[in-house]
Amino acid sequence: MKRKSNSTKKIGPRHQARRHSIKEGIFATIKSSLGAQFVSPFAIAINSSNAMVAMLSSIAGLLGPLSQIPGSKLMEKYSRKKILLKAVFLESLTWLPFILIAFLFYKNILTNFLPICLLLVFSIYTILLNIAHPAWFSWIGDIVDAKYRGRWHSKRNLIIGFASVVLAICAGFFLEYFKTKGLVFYGFMILFFLALLARMVSWKIFRKTYEPKLKLKKGYYFSFSDFLLNAHKNNFGRFAIFRSFLGFATMVSSALTTVYLLRYLEFSYPIYMVVILSSAFFSVLVLELWGKFADKYGNYKVIKITAIMIPFIPILWILSPSPLYLIFVAQLIGGVAWAGFHLASGNFIYDNVSKQKRAVAVSYYNILLGIGVFLGAGLGALLIKYLTTTLLESIFIIFILSGILRFAVVVFGLSNIKEIKNKKKIKSTEALKDIILKEGKSTFLEEVHEITSIKKYLNTK
């Protein structure tokens, strides 16, 4: 017992902060799984048009990144912790108008205006969600050692990803039960209220989390125009441009996923959530593996491998309407690909940007990505509204177009990016055997251990 006590004393504030970050991530994913995941289905439930549903993704893609510019500037006057506390508290309150919209529609009050109101409320929620992201990104970068960044982020994503899958699927069954009773809007109200409570718990956790001091030196800031003018001259800038175009190509079809599943295929809420969240489930299974691969061979290698898979995903979506096919083929490949791509993309930014400039750089990166997402989702909305053809359903053509655009972006964009860190080179099948066969078993056991011990992160003491 004495030895255990001495070991506990050695745990530093950064280690405690990392544990708090995982705990906060769990409650943040509760909010997302019970609230944000159901905004698009809720929009359909209140009779929003297909174009309006697509615009939810479009607005989120643009307003989110734009709000990060003032968010990064706030760090000049306030601590990162203070920024997060205020933003998270206000964000939690935005779930109250979501609840009100559900109540008004159930009571048949102002029903024609409620889709517009939903778009407005969702826009405010998106701004508050993103305004603190530069501060959070900078904060996390200071508490996680660069050497183990891939593994730590994969561990965090594993835990919150597993929680997300379980919660969202349970919420889908919960909502379907209320739907069979003719009370689906009460179901939405309950889910949105639980999302509010979960976000308030996140706020409480942030209050107790250690924040390393950050002093911004003169010259750390650079304007967005300077960033654009010099983007093609540096590795990070070229990656940001590539990510923006890929975001555009992806959102042409992704903005219509909910419409495709709920309106075209007429899936129930539970089947819809199982299909949607199956991608996250498969992501959970490979996250630790991608993290180890990235730490050993570099983030660029992961980006390159996964980006090759991404163009095929929207094509796979339309080959069969079977839920089992969508889960075990389209979503399996999508989950594996996007898990590695997102993990490596975030760490690639840390590798290419100095500590002082991280908050500003990530906000500009997300602005470019947001513009791509906005334009892609906007194009998808226009096409679903105006495209007519006798050969195929218009939504099928949109998915095919998205695949073609993704392929073009990957082919022309990847060649302009490189790995800046000295990493082990992949030699024939050596890497595949090393990572999958040698590391796969131990990784799986580690993942099971992390998932089964998730309750230790929920300890609020």
Contacts in CASP RR format, 6 or more apart in sequence:
PFRMAT RR
TARGET T0000
AUTHOR 0000-0000-0000
METHOD contacts of the structure
MODEL  1
MKRKSNSTKKIGPRHQARRHSIKEGIFATIKSSLGAQFVSPFAIAINSSN
AMVAMLSSIAGLLGPLSQIPGSKLMEKYSRKKILLKAVFLESLTWLPFIL
IAFLFYKNILTNFLPICLLLVFSIYTILLNIAHPAWFSWIGDIVDAKYRG
RWHSKRNLIIGFASVVLAICAGFFLEYFKTKGLVFYGFMILFFLALLARM
VSWKIFRKTYEPKLKLKKGYYFSFSDFLLNAHKNNFGRFAIFRSFLGFAT
MVSSALTTVYLLRYLEFSYPIYMVVILSSAFFSVLVLELWGKFADKYGNY
KVIKITAIMIPFIPILWILSPSPLYLIFVAQLIGGVAWAGFHLASGNFIY
DNVSKQKRAVAVSYYNILLGIGVFLGAGLGALLIKYLTTTLLESIFIIFI
LSGILRFAVVVFGLSNIKEIKNKKKIKSTEALKDIILKEGKSTFLEEVHE
ITSIKKYLNTK
13 210 0 8 1.000
14 142 0 8 1.000
14 143 0 8 1.000
14 210 0 8 1.000
14 212 0 8 1.000
16 209 0 8 1.000
16 210 0 8 1.000
17 143 0 8 1.000
17 209 0 8 1.000
17 210 0 8 1.000
17 211 0 8 1.000
18 143 0 8 1.000
18 144 0 8 1.000
18 152 0 8 1.000
19 457 0 8 1.000
20 205 0 8 1.000
20 206 0 8 1.000
20 208 0 8 1.000
20 209 0 8 1.000
20 210 0 8 1.000
21 140 0 8 1.000
21 143 0 8 1.000
21 156 0 8 1.000
21 209 0 8 1.000
22 155 0 8 1.000
22 156 0 8 1.000
22 159 0 8 1.000
22 160 0 8 1.000
22 457 0 8 1.000
23 205 0 8 1.000
23 457 0 8 1.000
23 458 0 8 1.000
23 459 0 8 1.000
24 202 0 8 1.000
24 205 0 8 1.000
24 206 0 8 1.000
24 209 0 8 1.000
25 156 0 8 1.000
25 160 0 8 1.000
25 202 0 8 1.000
26 159 0 8 1.000
26 160 0 8 1.000
26 163 0 8 1.000
26 454 0 8 1.000
26 457 0 8 1.000
26 458 0 8 1.000
27 198 0 8 1.000
27 199 0 8 1.000
27 201 0 8 1.000
27 202 0 8 1.000
27 205 0 8 1.000
28 160 0 8 1.000
28 198 0 8 1.000
28 199 0 8 1.000
28 202 0 8 1.000
29 160 0 8 1.000
29 161 0 8 1.000
29 163 0 8 1.000
29 164 0 8 1.000
29 167 0 8 1.000
30 163 0 8 1.000
30 167 0 8 1.000
30 194 0 8 1.000
30 195 0 8 1.000
30 198 0 8 1.000
31 92 0 8 1.000
31 195 0 8 1.000
31 196 0 8 1.000
31 198 0 8 1.000
31 199 0 8 1.000
31 202 0 8 1.000
32 164 0 8 1.000
32 195 0 8 1.000
33 163 0 8 1.000
33 164 0 8 1.000
33 167 0 8 1.000
33 168 0 8 1.000
33 171 0 8 1.000
34 167 0 8 1.000
34 168 0 8 1.000
34 171 0 8 1.000
34 191 0 8 1.000
34 192 0 8 1.000
34 194 0 8 1.000
34 195 0 8 1.000
34 198 0 8 1.000
35 95 0 8 1.000
35 98 0 8 1.000
35 191 0 8 1.000
35 192 0 8 1.000
35 194 0 8 1.000
35 195 0 8 1.000
36 195 0 8 1.000
37 168 0 8 1.000
37 171 0 8 1.000
37 273 0 8 1.000
37 276 0 8 1.000
38 171 0 8 1.000
38 175 0 8 1.000
38 188 0 8 1.000
38 191 0 8 1.000
38 192 0 8 1.000
39 56 0 8 1.000
39 98 0 8 1.000
39 118 0 8 1.000
39 122 0 8 1.000
40 53 0 8 1.000
40 56 0 8 1.000
40 57 0 8 1.000
40 258 0 8 1.000
41 175 0 8 1.000
41 258 0 8 1.000
41 262 0 8 1.000
41 269 0 8 1.000
41 272 0 8 1.000
42 98 0 8 1.000
42 102 0 8 1.000
42 118 0 8 1.000
42 188 0 8 1.000
43 52 0 8 1.000
43 53 0 8 1.000
43 56 0 8 1.000
43 115 0 8 1.000
43 118 0 8 1.000
44 53 0 8 1.000
44 258 0 8 1.000
44 259 0 8 1.000
44 262 0 8 1.000
44 263 0 8 1.000
45 105 0 8 1.000
45 184 0 8 1.000
45 185 0 8 1.000
45 188 0 8 1.000
46 101 0 8 1.000
46 102 0 8 1.000
46 105 0 8 1.000
46 111 0 8 1.000
46 114 0 8 1.000
46 115 0 8 1.000
46 118 0 8 1.000
47 111 0 8 1.000
47 115 0 8 1.000
48 115 0 8 1.000
48 118 0 8 1.000
49 115 0 8 1.000
49 385 0 8 1.000
50 256 0 8 1.000
50 259 0 8 1.000
50 263 0 8 1.000
50 381 0 8 1.000
50 384 0 8 1.000
50 385 0 8 1.000
51 381 0 8 1.000
51 382 0 8 1.000
51 384 0 8 1.000
51 385 0 8 1.000
52 115 0 8 1.000
52 119 0 8 1.000
53 255 0 8 1.000
53 256 0 8 1.000
53 258 0 8 1.000
53 259 0 8 1.000
54 255 0 8 1.000
54 256 0 8 1.000
54 259 0 8 1.000
54 377 0 8 1.000
54 378 0 8 1.000
54 380 0 8 1.000
54 381 0 8 1.000
54 384 0 8 1.000
55 119 0 8 1.000
55 377 0 8 1.000
55 378 0 8 1.000
55 381 0 8 1.000
56 118 0 8 1.000
56 119 0 8 1.000
56 122 0 8 1.000
56 255 0 8 1.000
57 251 0 8 1.000
57 254 0 8 1.000
57 255 0 8 1.000
57 373 0 8 1.000
57 377 0 8 1.000
58 251 0 8 1.000
58 255 0 8 1.000
58 373 0 8 1.000
58 374 0 8 1.000
58 376 0 8 1.000
58 377 0 8 1.000
58 378 0 8 1.000
58 381 0 8 1.000
59 119 0 8 1.000
59 122 0 8 1.000
59 123 0 8 1.000
59 126 0 8 1.000
59 374 0 8 1.000
60 122 0 8 1.000
60 126 0 8 1.000
60 373 0 8 1.000
61 126 0 8 1.000
61 251 0 8 1.000
61 369 0 8 1.000
61 370 0 8 1.000
61 372 0 8 1.000
61 373 0 8 1.000
61 374 0 8 1.000
61 377 0 8 1.000
62 370 0 8 1.000
62 371 0 8 1.000
62 373 0 8 1.000
62 374 0 8 1.000
63 123 0 8 1.000
63 126 0 8 1.000
63 127 0 8 1.000
63 130 0 8 1.000
64 126 0 8 1.000
64 127 0 8 1.000
64 129 0 8 1.000
64 130 0 8 1.000
64 366 0 8 1.000
64 370 0 8 1.000
65 130 0 8 1.000
65 363 0 8 1.000
65 366 0 8 1.000
65 367 0 8 1.000
65 368 0 8 1.000
65 369 0 8 1.000
65 370 0 8 1.000
65 371 0 8 1.000
66 367 0 8 1.000
66 370 0 8 1.000
67 126 0 8 1.000
67 127 0 8 1.000
67 128 0 8 1.000
67 130 0 8 1.000
67 131 0 8 1.000
68 130 0 8 1.000
68 131 0 8 1.000
68 133 0 8 1.000
68 134 0 8 1.000
68 362 0 8 1.000
68 363 0 8 1.000
68 366 0 8 1.000
68 367 0 8 1.000
69 224 0 8 1.000
69 363 0 8 1.000
69 364 0 8 1.000
69 367 0 8 1.000
70 131 0 8 1.000
71 83 0 8 1.000
71 131 0 8 1.000
71 132 0 8 1.000
71 133 0 8 1.000
71 134 0 8 1.000
71 135 0 8 1.000
71 359 0 8 1.000
71 363 0 8 1.000
72 134 0 8 1.000
72 135 0 8 1.000
72 359 0 8 1.000
72 360 0 8 1.000
72 362 0 8 1.000
72 363 0 8 1.000
74 83 0 8 1.000
74 131 0 8 1.000
74 135 0 8 1.000
75 83 0 8 1.000
75 134 0 8 1.000
75 135 0 8 1.000
75 138 0 8 1.000
75 214 0 8 1.000
75 216 0 8 1.000
75 359 0 8 1.000
76 216 0 8 1.000
76 221 0 8 1.000
79 211 0 8 1.000
79 214 0 8 1.000
80 135 0 8 1.000
80 136 0 8 1.000
80 138 0 8 1.000
80 139 0 8 1.000
80 211 0 8 1.000
80 214 0 8 1.000
81 139 0 8 1.000
81 206 0 8 1.000
81 209 0 8 1.000
81 211 0 8 1.000
83 131 0 8 1.000
83 132 0 8 1.000
83 135 0 8 1.000
84 132 0 8 1.000
84 135 0 8 1.000
84 136 0 8 1.000
84 139 0 8 1.000
84 206 0 8 1.000
85 203 0 8 1.000
85 206 0 8 1.000
85 207 0 8 1.000
86 132 0 8 1.000
87 128 0 8 1.000
87 129 0 8 1.000
87 131 0 8 1.000
87 132 0 8 1.000
88 132 0 8 1.000
88 199 0 8 1.000
88 202 0 8 1.000
88 203 0 8 1.000
88 206 0 8 1.000
89 200 0 8 1.000
89 203 0 8 1.000
90 128 0 8 1.000
91 125 0 8 1.000
91 128 0 8 1.000
91 129 0 8 1.000
91 199 0 8 1.000
92 196 0 8 1.000
92 199 0 8 1.000
92 200 0 8 1.000
92 202 0 8 1.000
92 203 0 8 1.000
93 196 0 8 1.000
94 121 0 8 1.000
94 124 0 8 1.000
94 125 0 8 1.000
94 128 0 8 1.000
95 125 0 8 1.000
95 192 0 8 1.000
95 193 0 8 1.000
95 195 0 8 1.000
95 196 0 8 1.000
95 199 0 8 1.000
96 196 0 8 1.000
97 117 0 8 1.000
97 121 0 8 1.000
98 118 0 8 1.000
98 121 0 8 1.000
98 125 0 8 1.000
98 188 0 8 1.000
98 192 0 8 1.000
99 189 0 8 1.000
99 192 0 8 1.000
99 193 0 8 1.000
101 114 0 8 1.000
101 117 0 8 1.000
101 118 0 8 1.000
101 121 0 8 1.000
102 185 0 8 1.000
102 186 0 8 1.000
102 187 0 8 1.000
102 188 0 8 1.000
102 189 0 8 1.000
102 192 0 8 1.000
103 185 0 8 1.000
103 189 0 8 1.000
104 110 0 8 1.000
104 111 0 8 1.000
104 114 0 8 1.000
105 111 0 8 1.000
105 114 0 8 1.000
105 185 0 8 1.000
106 185 0 8 1.000
106 186 0 8 1.000
110 117 0 8 1.000
130 366 0 8 1.000
133 362 0 8 1.000
133 363 0 8 1.000
133 366 0 8 1.000
134 358 0 8 1.000
134 359 0 8 1.000
134 360 0 8 1.000
134 362 0 8 1.000
134 363 0 8 1.000
135 359 0 8 1.000
137 358 0 8 1.000
137 359 0 8 1.000
137 362 0 8 1.000
138 214 0 8 1.000
138 355 0 8 1.000
138 358 0 8 1.000
138 359 0 8 1.000
138 362 0 8 1.000
139 211 0 8 1.000
139 212 0 8 1.000
141 149 0 8 1.000
141 350 0 8 1.000
141 355 0 8 1.000
141 358 0 8 1.000
142 212 0 8 1.000
142 214 0 8 1.000
142 355 0 8 1.000
143 210 0 8 1.000
143 212 0 8 1.000
144 152 0 8 1.000
144 153 0 8 1.000
145 152 0 8 1.000
146 350 0 8 1.000
146 351 0 8 1.000
147 295 0 8 1.000
148 295 0 8 1.000
149 295 0 8 1.000
149 347 0 8 1.000
149 350 0 8 1.000
150 291 0 8 1.000
150 292 0 8 1.000
150 294 0 8 1.000
150 295 0 8 1.000
150 343 0 8 1.000
150 347 0 8 1.000
151 288 0 8 1.000
151 291 0 8 1.000
151 292 0 8 1.000
151 295 0 8 1.000
153 291 0 8 1.000
153 343 0 8 1.000
153 346 0 8 1.000
153 347 0 8 1.000
154 287 0 8 1.000
154 288 0 8 1.000
154 289 0 8 1.000
154 290 0 8 1.000
154 291 0 8 1.000
154 292 0 8 1.000
154 343 0 8 1.000
155 287 0 8 1.000
155 288 0 8 1.000
155 450 0 8 1.000
157 283 0 8 1.000
157 284 0 8 1.000
157 287 0 8 1.000
157 339 0 8 1.000
157 343 0 8 1.000
158 284 0 8 1.000
158 287 0 8 1.000
158 288 0 8 1.000
158 447 0 8 1.000
158 450 0 8 1.000
158 451 0 8 1.000
159 450 0 8 1.000
159 451 0 8 1.000
159 454 0 8 1.000
159 457 0 8 1.000
161 280 0 8 1.000
161 283 0 8 1.000
161 284 0 8 1.000
162 281 0 8 1.000
162 284 0 8 1.000
162 451 0 8 1.000
162 454 0 8 1.000
163 454 0 8 1.000
164 277 0 8 1.000
164 280 0 8 1.000
165 277 0 8 1.000
165 278 0 8 1.000
165 280 0 8 1.000
165 281 0 8 1.000
165 284 0 8 1.000
168 273 0 8 1.000
168 276 0 8 1.000
168 277 0 8 1.000
168 280 0 8 1.000
169 270 0 8 1.000
169 273 0 8 1.000
169 274 0 8 1.000
169 277 0 8 1.000
171 191 0 8 1.000
171 273 0 8 1.000
172 269 0 8 1.000
172 270 0 8 1.000
172 272 0 8 1.000
172 273 0 8 1.000
173 269 0 8 1.000
173 270 0 8 1.000
174 187 0 8 1.000
174 190 0 8 1.000
174 191 0 8 1.000
175 184 0 8 1.000
175 187 0 8 1.000
175 188 0 8 1.000
175 191 0 8 1.000
175 269 0 8 1.000
176 268 0 8 1.000
176 269 0 8 1.000
176 270 0 8 1.000
178 184 0 8 1.000
178 186 0 8 1.000
178 187 0 8 1.000
179 269 0 8 1.000
204 460 0 8 1.000
205 460 0 8 1.000
216 356 0 8 1.000
217 356 0 8 1.000
220 356 0 8 1.000
220 357 0 8 1.000
220 360 0 8 1.000
221 360 0 8 1.000
222 357 0 8 1.000
222 360 0 8 1.000
224 364 0 8 1.000
224 367 0 8 1.000
227 237 0 8 1.000
227 361 0 8 1.000
227 364 0 8 1.000
230 237 0 8 1.000
231 237 0 8 1.000
231 238 0 8 1.000
231 240 0 8 1.000
231 241 0 8 1.000
232 238 0 8 1.000
232 241 0 8 1.000
234 352 0 8 1.000
235 352 0 8 1.000
235 417 0 8 1.000
235 418 0 8 1.000
235 420 0 8 1.000
236 349 0 8 1.000
236 352 0 8 1.000
236 353 0 8 1.000
236 361 0 8 1.000
236 365 0 8 1.000
237 365 0 8 1.000
238 413 0 8 1.000
238 416 0 8 1.000
238 417 0 8 1.000
239 345 0 8 1.000
239 348 0 8 1.000
239 349 0 8 1.000
239 352 0 8 1.000
239 417 0 8 1.000
240 364 0 8 1.000
240 365 0 8 1.000
240 368 0 8 1.000
240 369 0 8 1.000
241 368 0 8 1.000
241 413 0 8 1.000
242 409 0 8 1.000
242 413 0 8 1.000
242 414 0 8 1.000
242 416 0 8 1.000
242 417 0 8 1.000
243 345 0 8 1.000
243 365 0 8 1.000
243 368 0 8 1.000
243 369 0 8 1.000
244 368 0 8 1.000
244 369 0 8 1.000
244 370 0 8 1.000
244 371 0 8 1.000
244 372 0 8 1.000
245 372 0 8 1.000
245 409 0 8 1.000
245 413 0 8 1.000
246 307 0 8 1.000
246 310 0 8 1.000
246 406 0 8 1.000
246 409 0 8 1.000
246 410 0 8 1.000
247 369 0 8 1.000
247 370 0 8 1.000
247 372 0 8 1.000
247 373 0 8 1.000
247 376 0 8 1.000
248 372 0 8 1.000
248 373 0 8 1.000
248 375 0 8 1.000
248 376 0 8 1.000
248 379 0 8 1.000
248 405 0 8 1.000
248 409 0 8 1.000
249 376 0 8 1.000
249 402 0 8 1.000
249 403 0 8 1.000
249 405 0 8 1.000
249 406 0 8 1.000
249 408 0 8 1.000
249 409 0 8 1.000
250 310 0 8 1.000
250 373 0 8 1.000
250 376 0 8 1.000
250 402 0 8 1.000
250 406 0 8 1.000
251 372 0 8 1.000
251 373 0 8 1.000
251 376 0 8 1.000
251 377 0 8 1.000
251 378 0 8 1.000
251 380 0 8 1.000
252 376 0 8 1.000
252 377 0 8 1.000
252 379 0 8 1.000
252 380 0 8 1.000
252 383 0 8 1.000
252 398 0 8 1.000
252 401 0 8 1.000
252 402 0 8 1.000
252 405 0 8 1.000
253 314 0 8 1.000
253 317 0 8 1.000
253 380 0 8 1.000
253 398 0 8 1.000
253 399 0 8 1.000
253 401 0 8 1.000
253 402 0 8 1.000
253 403 0 8 1.000
254 314 0 8 1.000
254 377 0 8 1.000
254 402 0 8 1.000
255 376 0 8 1.000
255 377 0 8 1.000
255 378 0 8 1.000
255 380 0 8 1.000
255 381 0 8 1.000
256 380 0 8 1.000
256 384 0 8 1.000
256 395 0 8 1.000
256 398 0 8 1.000
256 399 0 8 1.000
257 276 0 8 1.000
257 317 0 8 1.000
258 272 0 8 1.000
259 384 0 8 1.000
259 395 0 8 1.000
260 317 0 8 1.000
260 395 0 8 1.000
260 399 0 8 1.000
261 267 0 8 1.000
261 272 0 8 1.000
261 275 0 8 1.000
261 276 0 8 1.000
262 272 0 8 1.000
264 393 0 8 1.000
264 395 0 8 1.000
265 321 0 8 1.000
267 275 0 8 1.000
267 323 0 8 1.000
271 323 0 8 1.000
274 323 0 8 1.000
274 327 0 8 1.000
275 323 0 8 1.000
275 326 0 8 1.000
275 327 0 8 1.000
275 331 0 8 1.000
278 326 0 8 1.000
278 327 0 8 1.000
278 328 0 8 1.000
278 331 0 8 1.000
278 332 0 8 1.000
279 331 0 8 1.000
279 334 0 8 1.000
279 335 0 8 1.000
279 338 0 8 1.000
280 335 0 8 1.000
282 331 0 8 1.000
282 332 0 8 1.000
282 334 0 8 1.000
282 335 0 8 1.000
282 336 0 8 1.000
282 339 0 8 1.000
283 335 0 8 1.000
283 336 0 8 1.000
283 338 0 8 1.000
283 339 0 8 1.000
283 340 0 8 1.000
284 339 0 8 1.000
284 447 0 8 1.000
285 444 0 8 1.000
285 447 0 8 1.000
286 335 0 8 1.000
286 336 0 8 1.000
286 339 0 8 1.000
286 340 0 8 1.000
287 339 0 8 1.000
287 340 0 8 1.000
287 343 0 8 1.000
287 447 0 8 1.000
288 443 0 8 1.000
288 446 0 8 1.000
288 447 0 8 1.000
289 435 0 8 1.000
289 436 0 8 1.000
289 439 0 8 1.000
289 440 0 8 1.000
289 443 0 8 1.000
290 302 0 8 1.000
290 339 0 8 1.000
290 340 0 8 1.000
290 343 0 8 1.000
290 344 0 8 1.000
291 302 0 8 1.000
291 340 0 8 1.000
291 343 0 8 1.000
292 435 0 8 1.000
292 439 0 8 1.000
292 443 0 8 1.000
293 301 0 8 1.000
293 302 0 8 1.000
293 431 0 8 1.000
293 435 0 8 1.000
294 301 0 8 1.000
294 302 0 8 1.000
294 340 0 8 1.000
294 343 0 8 1.000
294 344 0 8 1.000
294 347 0 8 1.000
296 423 0 8 1.000
296 424 0 8 1.000
296 435 0 8 1.000
297 423 0 8 1.000
297 424 0 8 1.000
297 425 0 8 1.000
297 426 0 8 1.000
297 431 0 8 1.000
298 344 0 8 1.000
298 419 0 8 1.000
298 421 0 8 1.000
298 423 0 8 1.000
299 344 0 8 1.000
299 345 0 8 1.000
299 346 0 8 1.000
299 347 0 8 1.000
299 348 0 8 1.000
299 351 0 8 1.000
299 419 0 8 1.000
300 344 0 8 1.000
300 348 0 8 1.000
300 417 0 8 1.000
300 418 0 8 1.000
300 419 0 8 1.000
301 419 0 8 1.000
301 423 0 8 1.000
301 426 0 8 1.000
302 340 0 8 1.000
302 341 0 8 1.000
302 343 0 8 1.000
302 344 0 8 1.000
303 341 0 8 1.000
303 344 0 8 1.000
303 345 0 8 1.000
303 348 0 8 1.000
303 414 0 8 1.000
303 417 0 8 1.000
304 414 0 8 1.000
306 336 0 8 1.000
306 337 0 8 1.000
306 338 0 8 1.000
306 339 0 8 1.000
306 340 0 8 1.000
306 341 0 8 1.000
306 344 0 8 1.000
307 341 0 8 1.000
307 410 0 8 1.000
307 414 0 8 1.000
308 410 0 8 1.000
309 333 0 8 1.000
309 334 0 8 1.000
309 336 0 8 1.000
309 337 0 8 1.000
310 334 0 8 1.000
310 337 0 8 1.000
310 338 0 8 1.000
310 341 0 8 1.000
310 406 0 8 1.000
310 410 0 8 1.000
311 403 0 8 1.000
311 404 0 8 1.000
311 406 0 8 1.000
311 407 0 8 1.000
311 410 0 8 1.000
312 333 0 8 1.000
312 403 0 8 1.000
313 330 0 8 1.000
313 333 0 8 1.000
313 334 0 8 1.000
313 337 0 8 1.000
313 403 0 8 1.000
313 406 0 8 1.000
314 399 0 8 1.000
314 400 0 8 1.000
314 402 0 8 1.000
314 403 0 8 1.000
314 406 0 8 1.000
315 399 0 8 1.000
315 400 0 8 1.000
315 403 0 8 1.000
316 329 0 8 1.000
316 330 0 8 1.000
316 333 0 8 1.000
317 326 0 8 1.000
317 330 0 8 1.000
317 399 0 8 1.000
318 395 0 8 1.000
318 396 0 8 1.000
318 399 0 8 1.000
318 400 0 8 1.000
319 325 0 8 1.000
319 329 0 8 1.000
319 330 0 8 1.000
320 326 0 8 1.000
320 329 0 8 1.000
349 358 0 8 1.000
349 361 0 8 1.000
349 362 0 8 1.000
349 365 0 8 1.000
350 358 0 8 1.000
351 420 0 8 1.000
351 421 0 8 1.000
352 420 0 8 1.000
353 361 0 8 1.000
353 362 0 8 1.000
380 398 0 8 1.000
383 394 0 8 1.000
383 397 0 8 1.000
383 398 0 8 1.000
383 401 0 8 1.000
384 394 0 8 1.000
384 395 0 8 1.000
384 398 0 8 1.000
387 394 0 8 1.000
387 397 0 8 1.000
387 398 0 8 1.000
388 394 0 8 1.000
389 397 0 8 1.000
END
